[in-house]
């Protein structure tokens, strides 16, 4: 439902045009139901529900509650293996010994405790063969009965839901924001964009679609519906589109098996291809990079049957190697290999974005005489490159004064490789010069504030969302490198998964690192307890869904807490029907169920291409504990992943990410301070309309105010 998408993405509830009546009792029920899951309805929303007839009021209330429960992960039953968790969790070896004893007694045999313990420690027993190991021995209802009611605490989360405009208006607003975004989206937002593109195909379209993957999603819908394509200006745009309609990877990171295309679809694709090449034959230079995919696509398009589009046929000649066209990057690479770095920079000046992404390499390779030429080329490219590229380069040079302790490469699929940083640092004077040039260009592109700018200090440590591919969908999810304060006395991690077909075992574990990123202990299915940290028990299949928890007192020894989710056996994160990770915070005396939506601070999907997920790390600082988002996946082994085996690679990645300097919202605010008055939010409502930037917007801002919260921070990225 579009209404549900709008609510989950914007925390705004579309108005319902249903018949008026007395829905006041429903409004009261809605208010109570929302508070039970950590949300509250604004006064305007409650008044709107209360003014509807009872039946449509109930329909709207049901949609709202269902949407927010899904958002925080409360739409499923989170059972724990040990019914008394976090209390009454046995010692690991004692538990295994108990399961061995049950197996022996079932077989009619006898064994002493020492013999059973020796068998467990020796490793000659398959735990999965032991009676009741890894499967729930109680129902969810029995778990409910075993736990006291959660005691409400002042620190419990309460997230505000606001009343929006009619669903058509809200859907169009969200569609235009997603389609016209200056930064790439992750899988979750691309899926939302696709659904909205169907609903908005005949409505207003964005004036510009800067991100080519967004164009592919939109054009995929338009191709199927027979609407004219928009924004196709390279051969690769056509290839992305073909991948999109075939259910493949529009980022082109992985090959796509193209589906059979209908004749009208083939005509639209070939006509678009012909128009691109006819307008600029140099665009053929991009074909060789994806030659094999073009060959496979040619088998579906049959370009030889369409003589009216000869320029499109040239694409497939290049792909087959019958014609050679050197592209811009190839010419620049040839110049670099010949030792002509200055001329290479001049060649790349025709593609400002590519030049800026190559700036570090060019500056390192350039001689002292050529460096000025490279800097001049970079300076000339600043005005033509996208704001996202400028910000990415600004963040990059900020990390190039000294060698990094480890250099990490994170792919678009959020997998990562870590190795030594063997690059020589850039000279401090050069870094200062580039930083100053970039600051001036970025600051000049920021929109002139038409209202006073009010900034919540809690948003200052949120990393700028330069790419949605560096994060997951979910609730209160922040871009990689973002930091958020952690309150409370207890931290509780949870992971939930539900298998699609075969038996699937995902394991939640916790790695503790000291201040030097050395191992300080672990908690997992092999070690239920460590320094007050408690595991909820190992669940080894999830036909109807399964949850594992880890409870962490924030007095624990250790400087970094690294939760991991390991695919021990069965389906990967991409294959399971559903998987998620999140964390809760509690006071020690709150009691309650292992999972309570009111204490959930963040919940993210787990849909990456690895066997070990590293969603985030928790770091102790002078200001207390902070959550630092990672959004990484390790390849790992195809099965039998354990936290003990990931210690070295995990600590390397954590060090590389935690010690990296990210551009945050604070950076943009500093640029604004040079041009306008910026006020720090202190909890008092202003008297006039303002532009508010924060994690969440407060209720009661004056009419005419504009808010930029987590879901809209990408709109602050200048074009």
PyMOL commands that set and color helices and strands:
alter all, ss='L'
color gray80, all
select helices_A, chain A and resi 2-10+24-35+43-50+54-72+92-106+113-122+127-129+140-146+167-179+187-199+212-225+235-245+263-279+281-286+288-301+303-305+310-319+328-337+341-348+352-357+359-365+368-381+387-398+428-445+457-459+468-470+597-599+643-658+665-673+710-716
alter helices_A, ss='H'
color red, helices_A
select strands_A, chain A and resi 12-15+39-41+159-166+407-410+416-419+452-455+474-475+483-485+490-498+505-513+519-523+529-530+533-535+546-553+560-569+578-586+600-605+612-621+624-634+678-680+690-693+706-708
alter strands_A, ss='S'
color yellow, strands_A
deselect
rebuild
show_as cartoon
